[in-house]
Amino acid sequence: MSLAEPAALPVAASVPPRLHLLQRFTGRFKVSLPAYLLLLPSLVFLALFTYGAMGRVLIDALYQRATPKAPLRFVGLDNISAVLADPYFTGAVVNNLVYAVGTAIPSIGLALLFALALARTNVVTSALRAALFLPVLIPMVAASALFLFIFLPNVGLLDYYIGGLLPVVPNWLGDPDIALYAIMIITIWKNAGYYMLFFLAGLQSVPEDVMEAAHLDGAGPFMRLRYIILPELKPTFLFVIVIATLNAVTQVDHVFVMTKGGPSNSTNLVLFYIYQQAVEHYDIGKASAATMLTLAALMGLTALSFRTMANREGGP
Amino acid sequence: MLFSRRLMLGLAIAGTFASALALPALAEGPTEIDLFFPVPVDGKLARDMGTLIKEFNDGHPDIKATAVYTGSYDDTLIKTRASIKAGKPPAAVIMSANFLLDMQIENELTNLDSLIAADGTTKDQFLGQFFPALQGNAVINRSVYGVPFHNSTPLLYINADKAKEAGLDPSKPPQTWAELTDWAKKLTKREGDKVTQWGIAIPCAYDYCGWMMETLTMTNGGRYYNEEFGGEVYYDTPSMLGALTWWNDLINKYKVHAPGATPGPAVSTSFISGNAAMMMLSTGSLTYVRDNAKFAYKVAFIPRNVRNAVPIGGASLIIPAGLEADKQKAAWTLIKWMTSPEKSAWWSRATGYFAPNMAAYKTPDMVDFLNKNPDAKTAVEQLDVAKPWFATYKTVPVRKNLEDEVMLVLNGKKQPKDALVAAQKAADETLKPYNAETSLKLP
């Protein structure tokens, strides 16, 4: 009879509870009330400072003021089209894409390498892990101020050490062809240690027995990396890629400190463009429109990656 | 989401800050006022400012002034505007002298005429204390909007040891562009194709670059902008073309100036370390050079091509619009105290800026100081040929329209003529709405 018992369960579950709609609601509410209470402080902050601000930006994006003396005027989507037609904005988008790809790939690659090399815990690897993590602890503004002097042409540390090897000493931050890459170096240096942490955590979840079995089956280190470790690390990869992409858009401290978007806008990134529109051009309408576009792009990207992550759940 | 978390944190901090500012002042007790101040050059200005404000508070028990550090000149404009928008403007700001016009156009400044009249003085008497060259940036449409506080002119700094080494006489510094080019050639050292010592360094980073372009254009007989009206700049003119061509030649033809755009701190570091034998830099860096140079140095007038001329730099004290009457009065007291001969002389000695108040140079301490440091005299002597600092509607973007193009030239990516045509076009575009509202709005 034991076989019949499991079959009885779905039947019982399919009987709908005969409760009034309101009772059902309060019942559910009783269960979730503590949860809502716990979330309340964050919700208040989110509503005030995130959604409230976003709402304000949405409204501001619809208005424009031609000159200081002119009144604020409803212009609909004109600000959006003005931003899209602005070569400085499209330039910043292109710079940001180069920056995102150029910082994400090397820093994630380095992070994985570091994690694989330092997966075992002993005195040496602990010390090396700490050393590699150190840049994460330095505030971006401080790091940028340091690099400002490292990058000084002729008298900076970088040129002191490698200047002699190059045919022409580069003006790292003063040449529009190089400046963006110079800035990317800092980001990579700063983020690799951070992403390493996620990969170290990810490596812990690689099952020992599978590795052992593979070892016994004669799989070499490369085979094990290719067929066991990397597939196991897929969720970590996905997560780190999302973080790296968001960082590429939200980190502009170094641009602010080192180049102010220059020379000739070669290091202008989208967030810095928004800042310039708002505070240098004093053009709140255009700044809001650019913010809306950026928010939309980031939300789309995040939603896409969360979906991809959700789809992966349950799979091996 | 990381973005919203950062945004939230930023706004939370801003909110806390705003509410702290919003705390009502005590009904009894001194009037509390804030003074926003920037640190635009090398040195220890922030500490000196603390000393100055403490002395003011000790002498004025009815006022409690607090000095608030606000970053660079550009940052100070931004922070002041943000506070005005938030309805809690600081009582006084040390504001880059060339931002006054833009702020006046935006209705952000208090007209000081009535405060001057209330003291029983006339505008002419009040302005008469200051060097005439400084008045252009303080007066807009015949009304006083700013009080000159610390000002600068560009100077030519020369490493005298290196000049002697190259067989040049540092007591006879170059006076023309031709002579400067010649000096720079002799002061440039090469090992094969590599340069180990540059003849001259001229800064070009946002803000400094525009000022240096104005300097070179003026010594080439021209001008940068319309001094009477904020809607016109003269980027695409022969005098500016000549200036940019010469700067370009120093880099790309004579190879006596390092290529690319170099910020001010990099230029002063380069000069202090002996990597550059001459530099053009603000007199505001003079104290820094005096304290750090381990060699004999000399400061001289900016050499001319057509005429001797320099733009004014530095900052004026302003009172933002929208203040309560008691704070406005307290700010006015502070401003008059800070710009008095004794105080502006003290500040000048501490920073290297020159004192705008002419009487400052008659104070005994200042006479002593100038006898000991004759290099501090050059900027003052240069005032005879000084003219206002460029100021237009939307000064910063209009300035960047030029700077972006100049940077391309200094990197050898564009010819001076093409760059200036592009800069003029971009600036005209930025100025268009203002011109439509003013000069092009015909009856």
Interface residues (C-beta under 8 A of the other chain):
Chain A: F45 L46 L48 F49 T50 A53 A66 T67 P68 K69 A70 L148 F149 L152 P153 N154 V155 P167 V169 N171 L173 G174 D175 P176 D177 I243 L246 N247 V249 T250 K260 G261 G262 P263 S264 N265 Q276 V279 E280 H281 Y282 L295 L298 T302
Chain B: M1 L2 F3 S4 R6 L7 M8 L11 A12 G15 D74 I78 R81 A82 I105 E106 N107 D193 K194 W198 C204 A205 Y206 A258 P259 G260 A261 T262 P263 P265 A266 T269 S270 S273 N275 K394 V396 P397 K400 E403 D404 E405 M407 L408 L410 N411 K413 T430 P433 Y434 A436 E437
